[in-house]
């Protein structure tokens, strides 16, 4: 399978930036946020190279890749991988359900 471009939806981008900002503010340092950014970059690269290695979900054409306390929800098509949500697994799952249902 050829490497595909990864596209973040506005929702996923807002979630990810919000998480980075939360940890920077909470820790009064950007070191954890920078570490998380590096890990996310590595996982995104892995998803672009082998998008089908992660689990399917109950949502149409949506897969999930875990990264510690976080999960990527994404869809694969012929040209690209679309990250639909970046989720902190410690949040209320009902909020995630609402997001994933809106991305059908």
N, CA, C and O atoms as CSV, one atom per row, in Angstrom:
chain,resi,resn,atom,element,x,y,z
A,1,UNK,N,N,0.847,-1.178,0.000
A,1,UNK,CA,C,0.000,0.000,0.000
A,1,UNK,C,C,0.895,1.245,0.000
A,1,UNK,O,O,1.814,1.368,0.810
A,2,UNK,N,N,0.607,2.150,-0.915
A,2,UNK,CA,C,1.407,3.365,-1.044
A,2,UNK,C,C,1.139,4.337,0.109
A,2,UNK,O,O,0.044,4.391,0.669
A,3,UNK,N,N,2.176,5.096,0.434
A,3,UNK,CA,C,2.042,6.105,1.483
A,3,UNK,C,C,1.054,7.180,1.026
A,3,UNK,O,O,1.106,7.642,-0.114
A,4,UNK,N,N,0.165,7.564,1.920
A,4,UNK,CA,C,-0.852,8.564,1.606
A,4,UNK,C,C,-0.627,9.828,2.420
A,4,UNK,O,O,-0.007,9.799,3.482
A,5,UNK,N,N,-1.137,10.931,1.906
A,5,UNK,CA,C,-1.111,12.181,2.663
A,5,UNK,C,C,-2.104,12.092,3.810
A,5,UNK,O,O,-3.157,11.466,3.691
A,6,UNK,N,N,-1.759,12.718,4.909
A,6,UNK,CA,C,-2.639,12.752,6.074
A,6,UNK,C,C,-3.237,14.147,6.173
A,6,UNK,O,O,-2.522,15.150,6.157
A,7,UNK,N,N,-4.566,14.192,6.277
A,7,UNK,CA,C,-5.299,15.452,6.386
A,7,UNK,C,C,-6.048,15.444,7.715
A,7,UNK,O,O,-6.754,14.489,8.038
A,8,UNK,N,N,-5.885,16.506,8.468
A,8,UNK,CA,C,-6.610,16.646,9.737
A,8,UNK,C,C,-7.871,17.470,9.487
A,8,UNK,O,O,-7.814,18.524,8.854
A,9,UNK,N,N,-9.000,16.987,9.983
A,9,UNK,CA,C,-10.217,17.803,9.916
A,9,UNK,C,C,-10.071,18.960,10.886
A,9,UNK,O,O,-9.221,18.937,11.777
A,10,UNK,N,N,-10.893,19.952,10.707
A,10,UNK,CA,C,-10.874,21.097,11.619
A,10,UNK,C,C,-11.136,20.637,13.050
A,10,UNK,O,O,-10.483,21.101,13.985
A,11,UNK,N,N,-12.086,19.730,13.218
A,11,UNK,CA,C,-12.424,19.211,14.552
A,11,UNK,C,C,-11.216,18.555,15.203
A,11,UNK,O,O,-10.891,18.853,16.352
A,12,UNK,N,N,-10.545,17.660,14.474
A,12,UNK,CA,C,-9.382,16.958,15.027
A,12,UNK,C,C,-8.265,17.940,15.356
A,12,UNK,O,O,-7.604,17.816,16.386
A,13,UNK,N,N,-8.060,18.909,14.481
A,13,UNK,CA,C,-7.013,19.908,14.702
A,13,UNK,C,C,-7.299,20.729,15.961
A,13,UNK,O,O,-6.401,20.965,16.771
A,14,UNK,N,N,-8.521,21.151,16.118
A,14,UNK,CA,C,-8.913,21.925,17.310
A,14,UNK,C,C,-8.723,21.080,18.572
A,14,UNK,O,O,-8.240,21.579,19.588
A,15,UNK,N,N,-9.102,19.808,18.508
A,15,UNK,CA,C,-8.931,18.926,19.666
A,15,UNK,C,C,-7.453,18.798,20.033
A,15,UNK,O,O,-7.083,18.911,21.201
A,16,UNK,N,N,-6.616,18.561,19.028
A,16,UNK,CA,C,-5.194,18.358,19.284
A,16,UNK,C,C,-4.540,19.624,19.844
A,16,UNK,O,O,-3.803,19.559,20.828
A,17,UNK,N,N,-4.805,20.757,19.228
A,17,UNK,CA,C,-4.243,22.024,19.718
A,17,UNK,C,C,-4.736,22.302,21.141
A,17,UNK,O,O,-3.975,22.775,21.986
A,18,UNK,N,N,-6.008,22.007,21.399
A,18,UNK,CA,C,-6.558,22.201,22.741
A,18,UNK,C,C,-5.837,21.352,23.781
A,18,UNK,O,O,-5.581,21.809,24.896
A,19,UNK,N,N,-5.510,20.119,23.413
A,19,UNK,CA,C,-4.790,19.230,24.326
A,19,UNK,C,C,-3.377,19.754,24.572
A,19,UNK,O,O,-2.903,19.765,25.708
A,20,UNK,N,N,-2.711,20.184,23.514
A,20,UNK,CA,C,-1.362,20.747,23.679
A,20,UNK,C,C,-1.387,21.983,24.578
A,20,UNK,O,O,-0.533,22.134,25.451
A,21,UNK,N,N,-2.354,22.855,24.368
A,21,UNK,CA,C,-2.473,24.066,25.186
A,21,UNK,C,C,-2.800,23.723,26.638
A,21,UNK,O,O,-2.254,24.327,27.561
A,22,UNK,N,N,-3.693,22.751,26.835
A,22,UNK,CA,C,-4.061,22.341,28.185
A,22,UNK,C,C,-2.821,21.900,28.970
A,22,UNK,O,O,-2.607,22.336,30.101
A,23,UNK,N,N,-2.005,21.029,28.356
A,23,UNK,CA,C,-0.834,20.514,29.067
A,23,UNK,C,C,0.229,21.579,29.274
A,23,UNK,O,O,0.915,21.580,30.296
A,24,UNK,N,N,0.372,22.472,28.330
A,24,UNK,CA,C,1.340,23.564,28.501
A,24,UNK,C,C,0.926,24.456,29.677
A,24,UNK,O,O,1.760,24.861,30.487
A,25,UNK,N,N,-0.360,24.751,29.755
A,25,UNK,CA,C,-0.862,25.595,30.842
A,25,UNK,C,C,-0.795,24.854,32.178
A,25,UNK,O,O,-0.366,25.419,33.184
A,26,UNK,N,N,-1.216,23.599,32.186
A,26,UNK,CA,C,-1.246,22.816,33.424
A,26,UNK,C,C,0.155,22.622,33.990
A,26,UNK,O,O,0.368,22.747,35.196
A,27,UNK,N,N,1.107,22.315,33.112
A,27,UNK,CA,C,2.475,22.035,33.567
A,27,UNK,C,C,3.358,23.279,33.648
A,27,UNK,O,O,4.491,23.217,34.125
A,28,UNK,N,N,2.825,24.410,33.177
A,28,UNK,CA,C,3.600,25.653,33.111
A,28,UNK,C,C,4.919,25.441,32.361
A,28,UNK,O,O,5.954,26.021,32.690
A,29,UNK,N,N,4.833,24.588,31.344
A,29,UNK,CA,C,5.996,24.238,30.523
A,29,UNK,C,C,5.487,23.629,29.219
A,29,UNK,O,O,4.417,23.023,29.183
A,30,UNK,N,N,6.253,23.794,28.165
A,30,UNK,CA,C,5.853,23.201,26.889
A,30,UNK,C,C,6.554,21.872,26.625
A,30,UNK,O,O,6.373,21.295,25.553
A,31,UNK,N,N,7.344,21.372,27.565
A,31,UNK,CA,C,8.122,20.154,27.306
A,31,UNK,C,C,7.227,18.940,27.029
A,31,UNK,O,O,7.506,18.177,26.105
A,32,UNK,N,N,6.154,18.745,27.814
A,32,UNK,CA,C,5.264,17.602,27.553
A,32,UNK,C,C,4.543,17.787,26.226
A,32,UNK,O,O,4.396,16.831,25.464
A,33,UNK,N,N,4.094,18.996,25.942
A,33,UNK,CA,C,3.404,19.254,24.675
A,33,UNK,C,C,4.319,18.966,23.488
A,33,UNK,O,O,3.874,18.413,22.482
A,34,UNK,N,N,5.585,19.336,23.599
A,34,UNK,CA,C,6.554,19.058,22.524
A,34,UNK,C,C,6.767,17.555,22.365
A,34,UNK,O,O,6.861,17.047,21.248
A,35,UNK,N,N,6.843,16.858,23.482
A,35,UNK,CA,C,6.992,15.395,23.443
A,35,UNK,C,C,5.778,14.767,22.773
A,35,UNK,O,O,5.916,13.886,21.924
A,36,UNK,N,N,4.590,15.221,23.155
A,36,UNK,CA,C,3.357,14.704,22.572
A,36,UNK,C,C,3.294,15.007,21.072
A,36,UNK,O,O,2.870,14.162,20.283
A,37,UNK,N,N,3.709,16.192,20.689
A,37,UNK,CA,C,3.732,16.578,19.274
A,37,UNK,C,C,4.637,15.627,18.479
A,37,UNK,O,O,4.282,15.218,17.374
A,38,UNK,N,N,5.783,15.281,19.027
A,38,UNK,CA,C,6.698,14.356,18.361
A,38,UNK,C,C,6.071,12.968,18.236
A,38,UNK,O,O,6.148,12.347,17.175
A,39,UNK,N,N,5.454,12.479,19.310
A,39,UNK,CA,C,4.811,11.164,19.276
A,39,UNK,C,C,3.669,11.125,18.267
A,39,UNK,O,O,3.501,10.140,17.548
A,40,UNK,N,N,2.890,12.192,18.218
A,40,UNK,CA,C,1.778,12.272,17.273
A,40,UNK,C,C,2.305,12.291,15.837
A,40,UNK,O,O,1.734,11.654,14.952
A,41,UNK,N,N,3.374,13.009,15.616
A,41,UNK,CA,C,3.982,13.058,14.289
A,41,UNK,C,C,4.453,11.666,13.851
A,41,UNK,O,O,4.237,11.266,12.707
A,42,UNK,N,N,5.090,10.941,14.756
A,42,UNK,CA,C,5.552,9.586,14.455
A,42,UNK,C,C,4.385,8.648,14.162
A,42,UNK,O,O,4.446,7.855,13.222
A,43,UNK,N,N,3.323,8.735,14.963
A,43,UNK,CA,C,2.164,7.865,14.753
A,43,UNK,C,C,1.450,8.219,13.454
A,43,UNK,O,O,0.973,7.332,12.746
A,44,UNK,N,N,1.375,9.503,13.138
A,44,UNK,CA,C,0.744,9.943,11.890
A,44,UNK,C,C,1.508,9.383,10.697
A,44,UNK,O,O,0.906,8.936,9.720
A,45,UNK,N,N,2.828,9.408,10.780
A,45,UNK,CA,C,3.653,8.845,9.705
A,45,UNK,C,C,3.379,7.351,9.561
A,45,UNK,O,O,3.252,6.838,8.449
A,46,UNK,N,N,3.291,6.665,10.682
A,46,UNK,CA,C,3.006,5.227,10.664
A,46,UNK,C,C,1.639,4.942,10.039
A,46,UNK,O,O,1.492,4.011,9.248
A,47,UNK,N,N,0.659,5.738,10.396
A,47,UNK,CA,C,-0.682,5.566,9.823
A,47,UNK,C,C,-0.644,5.800,8.317
A,47,UNK,O,O,-1.304,5.086,7.562
A,48,UNK,N,N,0.126,6.798,7.873
A,48,UNK,CA,C,0.182,7.098,6.437
A,48,UNK,C,C,0.830,5.960,5.652
A,48,UNK,O,O,0.498,5.737,4.488
A,49,UNK,N,N,1.745,5.247,6.283
A,49,UNK,CA,C,2.442,4.156,5.604
A,49,UNK,C,C,1.667,2.842,5.653
A,49,UNK,O,O,1.693,2.068,4.696
A,50,UNK,N,N,0.980,2.590,6.765
A,50,UNK,CA,C,0.230,1.327,6.939
A,50,UNK,C,C,-1.113,1.613,7.602
A,50,UNK,O,O,-1.310,1.258,8.764
A,51,UNK,N,N,-2.031,2.242,6.893
A,51,UNK,CA,C,-3.281,2.687,7.503
A,51,UNK,C,C,-4.215,1.575,7.971
A,51,UNK,O,O,-5.081,1.816,8.812
A,52,UNK,N,N,-4.057,0.373,7.448
A,52,UNK,CA,C,-5.003,-0.688,7.785
A,52,UNK,C,C,-4.560,-1.550,8.961
A,52,UNK,O,O,-5.229,-2.531,9.285
A,53,UNK,N,N,-3.446,-1.207,9.607
A,53,UNK,CA,C,-2.980,-2.040,10.722
A,53,UNK,C,C,-3.752,-1.774,12.017
A,53,UNK,O,O,-3.679,-2.568,12.955
A,54,UNK,N,N,-4.478,-0.680,12.071
A,54,UNK,CA,C,-5.220,-0.368,13.291
A,54,UNK,C,C,-6.662,-0.840,13.205
A,54,UNK,O,O,-7.188,-1.104,12.124
A,55,UNK,N,N,-7.285,-0.937,14.369
A,55,UNK,CA,C,-8.619,-1.526,14.495
A,55,UNK,C,C,-9.704,-0.728,13.786
A,55,UNK,O,O,-9.667,0.500,13.725
A,56,UNK,N,N,-10.664,-1.463,13.257
A,56,UNK,CA,C,-11.862,-0.823,12.717
A,56,UNK,C,C,-12.778,-0.487,13.888
A,56,UNK,O,O,-12.627,-1.034,14.980
A,57,UNK,N,N,-13.712,0.402,13.659
A,57,UNK,CA,C,-14.669,0.790,14.700
A,57,UNK,C,C,-16.079,0.477,14.211
A,57,UNK,O,O,-16.264,-0.042,13.110
A,58,UNK,N,N,-17.058,0.793,15.031
A,58,UNK,CA,C,-18.452,0.604,14.641
A,58,UNK,C,C,-18.945,1.709,13.712
A,58,UNK,O,O,-20.082,1.666,13.243
A,59,UNK,N,N,-18.101,2.689,13.449
A,59,UNK,CA,C,-18.471,3.806,12.580
A,59,UNK,C,C,-17.966,3.532,11.176
A,59,UNK,O,O,-16.843,3.063,10.991
A,60,UNK,N,N,-18.789,3.822,10.203
A,60,UNK,CA,C,-18.496,3.509,8.801
A,60,UNK,C,C,-17.113,4.014,8.380
A,60,UNK,O,O,-16.804,5.200,8.491
A,61,UNK,N,N,-16.297,3.085,7.897
A,61,UNK,CA,C,-14.976,3.379,7.347
A,61,UNK,C,C,-14.027,4.088,8.322
A,61,UNK,O,O,-13.093,4.761,7.886
A,62,UNK,N,N,-14.250,3.949,9.612
A,62,UNK,CA,C,-13.418,4.637,10.603
A,62,UNK,C,C,-12.568,3.635,11.366
A,62,UNK,O,O,-13.046,2.587,11.799
A,63,UNK,N,N,-11.311,3.979,11.518
A,63,UNK,CA,C,-10.353,3.167,12.277
A,63,UNK,C,C,-9.845,3.972,13.465
A,63,UNK,O,O,-9.983,5.194,13.507
A,64,UNK,N,N,-9.253,3.269,14.434
A,64,UNK,CA,C,-8.723,3.945,15.614
A,64,UNK,C,C,-7.316,3.443,15.912
A,64,UNK,O,O,-7.050,2.241,15.903
A,65,UNK,N,N,-6.423,4.394,16.176
A,65,UNK,CA,C,-5.045,4.089,16.573
A,65,UNK,C,C,-4.814,4.708,17.944
A,65,UNK,O,O,-5.068,5.894,18.150
A,66,UNK,N,N,-4.337,3.904,18.870
A,66,UNK,CA,C,-4.083,4.393,20.227
A,66,UNK,C,C,-2.665,4.919,20.362
A,66,UNK,O,O,-1.743,4.482,19.673
A,67,UNK,N,N,-2.523,5.872,21.273
A,67,UNK,CA,C,-1.224,6.446,21.607
A,67,UNK,C,C,-1.289,6.837,23.076
A,67,UNK,O,O,-1.580,7.986,23.407
A,68,UNK,N,N,-1.018,5.879,23.952
A,68,UNK,CA,C,-1.118,6.144,25.383
A,68,UNK,C,C,-2.543,6.501,25.778
A,68,UNK,O,O,-3.470,5.720,25.563
A,69,UNK,N,N,-2.711,7.684,26.356
A,69,UNK,CA,C,-4.036,8.141,26.778
A,69,UNK,C,C,-4.840,8.778,25.643
A,69,UNK,O,O,-5.925,9.310,25.877
A,70,UNK,N,N,-4.321,8.727,24.432
A,70,UNK,CA,C,-4.956,9.399,23.302
A,70,UNK,C,C,-5.291,8.407,22.200
A,70,UNK,O,O,-4.691,7.337,22.104
A,71,UNK,N,N,-6.256,8.778,21.372
A,71,UNK,CA,C,-6.632,7.957,20.222
A,71,UNK,C,C,-6.840,8.834,18.999
A,71,UNK,O,O,-7.378,9.938,19.085
A,72,UNK,N,N,-6.404,8.318,17.867
A,72,UNK,CA,C,-6.662,8.933,16.567
A,72,UNK,C,C,-7.835,8.184,15.951
A,72,UNK,O,O,-7.823,6.953,15.920
A,73,UNK,N,N,-8.818,8.871,15.476
A,73,UNK,CA,C,-9.893,8.265,14.691
A,73,UNK,C,C,-9.714,8.777,13.270
A,73,UNK,O,O,-9.592,9.982,13.050
A,74,UNK,N,N,-9.699,7.863,12.307
A,74,UNK,CA,C,-9.398,8.281,10.943
A,74,UNK,C,C,-10.106,7.415,9.908
A,74,UNK,O,O,-10.548,6.300,10.185
A,75,UNK,N,N,-10.193,7.974,8.709
A,75,UNK,CA,C,-10.773,7.284,7.556
A,75,UNK,C,C,-9.716,7.206,6.471
A,75,UNK,O,O,-8.860,8.081,6.350
A,76,UNK,N,N,-9.791,6.137,5.683
A,76,UNK,CA,C,-8.825,5.904,4.615
A,76,UNK,C,C,-9.553,5.905,3.286
A,76,UNK,O,O,-10.586,5.252,3.138
A,77,UNK,N,N,-9.017,6.639,2.314
A,77,UNK,CA,C,-9.525,6.524,0.948
A,77,UNK,C,C,-8.328,6.318,0.018
A,77,UNK,O,O,-7.200,6.177,0.490
A,78,UNK,N,N,-8.557,6.300,-1.277
A,78,UNK,CA,C,-7.491,5.997,-2.238
A,78,UNK,C,C,-6.344,6.998,-2.217
A,78,UNK,O,O,-5.205,6.639,-2.515
A,79,UNK,N,N,-6.630,8.244,-1.869
A,79,UNK,CA,C,-5.620,9.288,-1.967
A,79,UNK,C,C,-5.067,9.775,-0.633
A,79,UNK,O,O,-3.928,10.238,-0.556
A,80,UNK,N,N,-5.881,9.669,0.422
A,80,UNK,CA,C,-5.457,10.281,1.679
A,80,UNK,C,C,-6.034,9.579,2.887
A,80,UNK,O,O,-6.906,8.717,2.782
A,81,UNK,N,N,-5.521,9.975,4.039
A,81,UNK,CA,C,-6.038,9.534,5.326
A,81,UNK,C,C,-6.573,10.777,6.004
A,81,UNK,O,O,-5.881,11.788,6.120
A,82,UNK,N,N,-7.809,10.688,6.449
A,82,UNK,CA,C,-8.458,11.844,7.067
A,82,UNK,C,C,-8.621,11.574,8.556
A,82,UNK,O,O,-9.370,10.683,8.958
A,83,UNK,N,N,-7.920,12.346,9.364
A,83,UNK,CA,C,-8.050,12.209,10.820
A,83,UNK,C,C,-9.283,13.010,11.227
A,83,UNK,O,O,-9.326,14.233,11.088
A,84,UNK,N,N,-10.281,12.294,11.732
A,84,UNK,CA,C,-11.563,12.924,12.062
A,84,UNK,C,C,-11.643,13.357,13.521
A,84,UNK,O,O,-12.418,14.249,13.866
A,85,UNK,N,N,-10.836,12.719,14.386
A,85,UNK,CA,C,-10.848,13.100,15.799
A,85,UNK,C,C,-9.519,12.717,16.436
A,85,UNK,O,O,-8.922,11.694,16.102
A,86,UNK,N,N,-9.073,13.557,17.356
A,86,UNK,CA,C,-7.918,13.259,18.198
A,86,UNK,C,C,-8.448,13.346,19.616
A,86,UNK,O,O,-8.839,14.420,20.073
A,87,UNK,N,N,-8.461,12.231,20.305
A,87,UNK,CA,C,-9.222,12.133,21.538
A,87,UNK,C,C,-8.363,11.792,22.742
A,87,UNK,O,O,-7.510,10.906,22.683
A,88,UNK,N,N,-8.599,12.508,23.839
A,88,UNK,CA,C,-8.013,12.151,25.125
A,88,UNK,C,C,-8.980,11.152,25.752
A,88,UNK,O,O,-10.112,11.506,26.080
A,89,UNK,N,N,-8.544,9.922,25.918
A,89,UNK,CA,C,-9.421,8.841,26.374
A,89,UNK,C,C,-9.948,9.023,27.792
A,89,UNK,O,O,-10.783,8.238,28.241
A,90,UNK,N,N,-9.480,10.032,28.496
A,90,UNK,CA,C,-9.953,10.290,29.860
A,90,UNK,C,C,-11.175,11.195,29.875
A,90,UNK,O,O,-11.731,11.471,30.938
A,91,UNK,N,N,-11.597,11.660,28.700
A,91,UNK,CA,C,-12.776,12.524,28.612
A,91,UNK,C,C,-14.063,11.680,28.555
A,91,UNK,O,O,-14.024,10.456,28.430
A,92,UNK,N,N,-15.175,12.365,28.650
A,92,UNK,CA,C,-16.481,11.717,28.578
A,92,UNK,C,C,-16.677,11.115,27.184
A,92,UNK,O,O,-16.665,11.850,26.197
A,93,UNK,N,N,-16.856,9.792,27.084
A,93,UNK,CA,C,-17.000,9.160,25.773
A,93,UNK,C,C,-18.263,9.588,25.007
A,93,UNK,O,O,-18.319,9.447,23.786
A,94,UNK,N,N,-19.251,10.097,25.700
A,94,UNK,CA,C,-20.461,10.563,25.008
A,94,UNK,C,C,-20.142,11.729,24.080
A,94,UNK,O,O,-20.757,11.874,23.023
A,95,UNK,N,N,-19.192,12.548,24.469
A,95,UNK,CA,C,-18.760,13.676,23.644
A,95,UNK,C,C,-18.101,13.159,22.351
A,95,UNK,O,O,-18.339,13.698,21.270
A,96,UNK,N,N,-17.284,12.127,22.472
A,96,UNK,CA,C,-16.643,11.522,21.306
A,96,UNK,C,C,-17.670,10.897,20.382
A,96,UNK,O,O,-17.580,11.038,19.162
A,97,UNK,N,N,-18.640,10.212,20.950
A,97,UNK,CA,C,-19.695,9.584,20.172
A,97,UNK,C,C,-20.411,10.608,19.302
A,97,UNK,O,O,-20.699,10.346,18.134
A,98,UNK,N,N,-20.690,11.751,19.862
A,98,UNK,CA,C,-21.349,12.827,19.115
A,98,UNK,C,C,-20.476,13.280,17.940
A,98,UNK,O,O,-20.982,13.497,16.839
A,99,UNK,N,N,-19.179,13.422,18.168
A,99,UNK,CA,C,-18.243,13.849,17.119
A,99,UNK,C,C,-18.186,12.818,15.996
A,99,UNK,O,O,-18.268,13.168,14.819
A,100,UNK,N,N,-18.043,11.540,16.366
A,100,UNK,CA,C,-17.912,10.500,15.353
A,100,UNK,C,C,-19.201,10.318,14.545
A,100,UNK,O,O,-19.147,10.037,13.348
A,101,UNK,N,N,-20.337,10.475,15.183
A,101,UNK,CA,C,-21.602,10.358,14.456
A,101,UNK,C,C,-21.762,11.481,13.441
A,101,UNK,O,O,-22.396,11.291,12.404
A,102,UNK,N,N,-21.201,12.635,13.725
A,102,UNK,CA,C,-21.346,13.771,12.810
A,102,UNK,C,C,-20.410,13.658,11.612
A,102,UNK,O,O,-20.563,14.415,10.653
A,103,UNK,N,N,-19.452,12.745,11.635
A,103,UNK,CA,C,-18.452,12.608,10.566
A,103,UNK,C,C,-18.776,11.494,9.594
A,103,UNK,O,O,-17.871,11.016,8.909
A,104,UNK,N,N,-20.008,11.061,9.501
A,104,UNK,CA,C,-20.381,9.960,8.610
A,104,UNK,C,C,-20.299,10.323,7.178
A,104,UNK,O,O,-20.584,9.495,6.313
